[in-house]
Amino acid sequence: KNHRGTWQSCLFSSFLLVVPSAPPQLSVASTSPTDIRLTWQPLTSQHSRGAVTRYRIDYSALDQKGTVFSVELRGNETQLTLRELRPNQVYRLRIAAGTAVGFGVPSEWVLQQTIVLIFAPSELKVRTRVTTLNVTWQPSPNHTLVSGYKLSYREAETDGFSIRDRTSHALTVRLRKKARHHLLTGLAPGRQYEVRVWAFDKQKDGAAAVWKGRTDKIHVKEPNMTSIRATANGSTSIWLRWEKPRFINVRIINYTVRCSPAGTTNASLVSYYTSSSLEILLRGLRPFTHYELAVRSNGVNTAGPFSSTMVEATLPDRPSTPPEELQLRALNSSSVLVSWRPPLEPNGIIVSYKILYTVNLSEPEDEWRNLSEGGGIFSVEVHGLSGGTRYFLKVGASTKVGSGPFSPVMEVQTPLSTYELDIHAVTGIIVGVCLGLICILLCMCFSFRNGKPRSVFTLYACFLF
């Protein structure tokens, strides 16, 4: 025999004895949309052929066979969870056991698909009544994969008792795949409930949509409050008084007053006040504004209807803001056009505007010259000014209560005076000179005709006399 060949044969035989002869039996399962769990049993001594010191897990996406990832574990491990995988993706996996010499034959590829993520139902809405909750929802985005829906509900508050003392266990209802609504009945009035709706398939439950809210309170039907009187107490307050409702058997604890600017559709502008007496002074209102007012009575865990709405206006006040958009334009050397817009918050009917102007900004305000215009006028010409002069002007508005703030001071420069010819005087001079020349010519002609030439001075003297 060839000595070199015999050595190779022995080495090959020795390798077969120390490498596991079979792979472990592999079990796989997807536990979430991004996880796959692998488990296996240790090899028997017959197949391990020595001490198993490590395991190697190979895996790749089925559509990316060229990219294989490997994970090595110690020999005493029997499970592994692969994480951060792609949902609804098929993966192939295999395992090989190894000794200190190397790894044995790997197992056959095993295919496993990560589970599909089931999204929560959308647009979960609950319509509350005294003892019922009408629950509606829209399907999950991937609703074609679901087998049906589940709905659970429970009371979500304790009212001073522990959750263990209060029956707050969730009750679950199983619904069909086509279900889009469910009516919960037999609930307690005025209680807070938690409602959950989620889709499920044959293997798992999806994410849940959650709603929390109260069933309606029981309202005692009592007659509307009719004896309500409102009186303006000033520009920012209104007195509201009423009488206790008659013919009711409920002990009234307090009253709720609803107040809002007349005609508003903005819920944020509606205010509510509580009073334990039969009157309330509503403060912090806007001047010269109409308000809609209503009152209702409240008992223990009950509330009556609001009364019919009445309207009352606060009194006027001085303007809170000055006239806006003040503009100045010099018309000529002696006049300026002043224009403006009404105040943003007039707090009443504007009865007049005052225009103050001066050439010296440091003068006291009472020494400024002024003009007054009616409340319906928004421009005026200021005359009698000096040419080539800088003027400072401001405008203020007034209601019947008083004057508001003046606008910021603005300045304007009048142009210099220019010489203007008197057309009538110039025309008279020209006509006079022309007549004089004509007379001189006539005199000269008359003198030459008589044969007595005279000097121009003599002719001019004749013309004068």
Number of C-alpha atoms within 10 A of each C-alpha: 5 6 7 8 9 10 11 11 11 10 10 10 11 11 13 12 13 20 23 29 19 18 23 24 15 19 15 19 16 18 15 16 19 19 19 22 16 19 15 16 12 16 18 12 11 10 16 22 18 17 15 23 17 18 24 19 19 18 21 18 20 16 11 10 11 9 10 12 11 12 12 14 15 13 16 11 14 15 14 15 14 14 13 10 15 16 16 14 16 15 21 19 24 23 26 23 29 27 19 12 13 15 21 22 15 20 18 14 14 14 16 20 21 20 21 21 17 23 20 24 25 16 12 19 16 19 13 16 17 18 17 18 23 14 20 18 17 15 21 20 12 14 19 11 16 22 16 19 24 19 22 17 20 18 22 19 15 15 9 8 9 11 14 9 9 14 11 16 13 15 11 14 13 14 17 12 18 11 15 15 16 15 11 16 12 9 17 16 16 18 18 17 19 16 24 21 26 23 29 22 16 9 9 14 19 20 16 21 19 17 15 14 17 18 19 18 16 15 14 16 11 17 14 16 20 15 11 19 15 18 14 16 16 17 21 19 19 22 16 21 16 16 13 16 16 10 8 12 8 15 10 17 13 16 23 18 20 19 21 21 20 15 9 12 10 9 8 8 10 13 12 12 13 15 15 13 13 13 17 18 16 16 13 10 19 19 22 19 17 17 21 18 24 21 27 21 26 20 15 10 11 15 22 23 17 18 19 14 14 15 15 19 24 22 20 21 23 22 26 16 18 24 26 17 11 20 16 19 15 16 14 19 19 18 18 21 15 19 18 18 14 21 21 12 16 22 24 20 18 21 17 17 26 17 20 20 21 19 16 12 14 7 10 8 12 8 11 16 12 16 13 15 15 13 16 12 15 15 16 15 14 17 13 9 17 18 16 14 14 15 18 17 24 22 26 23 30 26 20 13 16 13 20 23 16 20 20 13 13 14 16 15 18 20 17 12 12 9 5 6 8 8 8 8 9 10 10 10 10 10 10 10 10 10 10 14 11 10 16 18 12 13 17 16 12 13 15 11 10 8 8 9 14 12 11 12 9 11 19 15 11 12 14 10 6
